[in-house]
């Protein structure tokens, strides 16, 4: 199978699907880092770039902890539609391909910036969610948790939604909002995986948000080969052995098919 349209040369290597497959086939500690581009083909909008959420909304107003605490209803009004879309989404071929790479022993884990839970739905077992999970909602008053789907179902009648345990109005999805600290345990796990990786596969991430953007750099410094699959150039393309500009749902299944059993 030939190279993909838009293939580039990274670090002086010919960039083809075959080379990416060769690296992954020989990997014993491969790690994937994924961003919003992986879930875009499942119908979940990206945040940046053309048509991204932050071209429609001010992230400081709708996705910061200070704004949330000041007016939870404003957050939930935006999330009423976005949450419905995310909960209805299903894994696409990119998610399935990553799960297959893990099942075949090519990857030891997936580090994701996404909060949609689609990697687990697809069958990935070792998933590090750097930005939390949008599948669960927590009351910031009493700590009670419940499924996001249950809260989502009552938004039309209850705005903002109230905690079923204490009646409080500060119900927040267990995601990291702007102004909140990253989950220390997950960040530590991510960097441990990266430091031990022999191949780092970056998929669907613009690599402009830290600390996620540092993860492949840690892997590279430890000697891992970098593979980048993204629709647009990223800041680490120059360091990568393989750079493929294309849709994750098309590129990853082709790479997996070339890795063999």
N, C-alpha and C positions, 0 to 999 in steps of 0.2 A: 504494500500500500504506500502511496507517495506522500509527499509532504502536504500540509494543509495550506490553503490560501492564507496569505498574511504571515506565514512562517518567517522568522527572523533568525539571524545567527547570534547566539549568545556565547561570549567568551571564546569566539573563534571556532565553534563546533557547528557542523551542519545540523540544522534543526528539523527533525522529522519525527513522525509518530513512532517510527521504528526505534529511534534512539531513546525516546521516553520509555517505550516498552522494555527495551533492553536494560535500562537503569532500574526500573521497577522489578523486572524479573530477577535481577541479581540482588535485590534489596532484602535485608533481613530485619532492618529496623526503620523502615520507611514511615514517614509521618506526613499527613496532609494538613494544610491550613486552608480553610475555606471562608469566603466572604459572601456578600449578598448576591453576587453574580451566579452562584450555584443555584440559588432558589428562585431566581428571576424567571426561569423557564417553568416553574411551578405556579406562576402567576403572582408572586410576591414582589412588589416593586423594590428596586434598589434605593439607596439613600442619596447617592451622588450621581452626577452625570445626567445625560438627557432623560427627562421624565422621572428623575429620582424624587423621593419624598421631600428632600430639602430644597427642591426647586419650587415646591408647592407650599411648604410650611416653614416657619422659622423654628429651627430645632431648639433654640433657647426657650421659646414660648411654649412649645408643645411637648418637649422631651427632656426637660431639665428638672432636677429634683426640687429646686426652689419654686419653679412654676407649678409643679404638681402639688406641693404642700400648700401653696397659696390658693390654688383653685383646682381640686381634683376633677371637677366636672368638665373643665376645659380639656383636660387630657383625655377623659373618657369619651367626649364627643368626637374627637378625632379617631380614637381607637375603636369607636363603635363600628365603623366601616372597615378599618384596617384589620382589626381583630377578627372580624367575620371572614375576611379574605384569607388571613393566615391560618385560621382553624380549618378552613375548607380545603387548603392546599394539600397536595399529595406529592410524594417523592417523584422526581423526574429521573431520566436515565443517568444523569451525573451522580445523584445520590446513590442510585443502585450500583453504579460502577465502583464507587468508593467502598461501598459495603462488600462488594465482590473482591476487591483488592485486599481488604482486611481478612475476609474469609479464606483467601488463598495464601495468606501469610506474607503478602507484599507490604502491607501497612500494619503498624502496631497501634495506630490511633489516628483519630481525626480531631484537630483543634479547629473550632469554628467561632467566627464572630457572629453567627446567626443565632437567633433566639426562637426559631420556628419549630424545632424538634424534628425536622424532616430526616436528618441523618439517622436518628434512632428508628424512626418509622421505616426507613429503608433497610435496616438490619445492621448498621454499624453499632458495635458494642462498646468500644472504648472511645467515648466522645467527651471532649473537654469544651465546655460552653463558656467562653471567655466573657461574654456579655449577659450571661444568665439565660433563663428560660421564660418564654412568653406563655407557656402552657399552664403555669400556676400563678395564683394571685395571693398576696399576703396582706393582712391587715397590719398597718404600721402602728396601730394602737395596742392591740392585744396579741399579735403574732399568729392569729388563726390563718390557716391556709385552705384554699379550695381550688378546684379546677377552673382554669380560665373560661372554659366552655360554659360552666354554670353561671358565672358572673356575666358573661357576654349575653346569655339568654334573657337576662332581666334588665338590660340597659334601656330598652324602649320604655319600660315602665318605671325605672328607678335611675335617676341621674342626679348626683353620682351614685354608684352602687353602694349599698351598705353592708357591713360585715354581718354575717349570719350568727356570729358568736356574741359580739359586744354592741352591735348597732352603729359602730363608727363609720365615718365616711372617707377614711384614708386607706382604701383598698388599692394596692399597687401591684402590677405584675412583677414577678421576680426577675426583672431585667435591670440592667445597669443604665440609669439615666445620666445625662450630662450633669456633672457635679458630684456624682457618687463615686466611691472608691471601687476599683475592680475587685472581684472576689479573689482574695489572696491565695486560697488553696488551688483554684483553677489556674491562676497565673503561674504558680510554682510548678504545677503539673505540666503546663504547656512548655515551659522553658526546660524542664527536665527531659521531656520527650525530644525537644529540638536539639539539645546538647548531645543526645545519644543517637540521633538519626544518622543513617548513612545516605538516605535520599529524602529531600523535602519537596513535596508536591504542593505548589500554591495554586489554588483554583478560585477564580471569581472574586478576587480581592484587589482593591486599588492600592493597598498597602500604604495608606496615608494616615491611618489611625493607630496610635500606640496604646498599649504595648504590643498589639498584634503584629504591627509592622516590623518589630524587632525580632520576632520569632524566627523567620527564615535567615536573618543575619546571624543569629546565634548558631543555627544549624550549619551555615556556610563556614563560619569561623572554626567549627568543630570538624570540618572536612566533608560535610555532606554535599552531594550533588544537588543542584537546584533545578526543578522543572517548574515553569510558570505557564499556566493556561488561563488566559484572561482575554476579554474582548478588547481591552485597550492596553497600551504600554504601562508598566509599573516602574517604580524607582529601582527595583533590583534586577531588571531585565539584563543589565550589563554584567551581572554576576552569575547569571543562570547558564547552565549548559544547554538547556532546551527552553525555548520560548515559542509558544504557539498562541497566536491571536485568533480566537474563535469561540464558539458557543460551547460551554462546558458539557451540555447534554449531547452534543455531537462528537466532541473531541475525546472525552474520557472513555465512552464505550469502545471507540476504535482503538485506543491505546490498550485497553484491557483485553480486547480480542487478540492483540499481538503478543501479550505476555505469556501465553500458553498456560497450561494447567500445572 
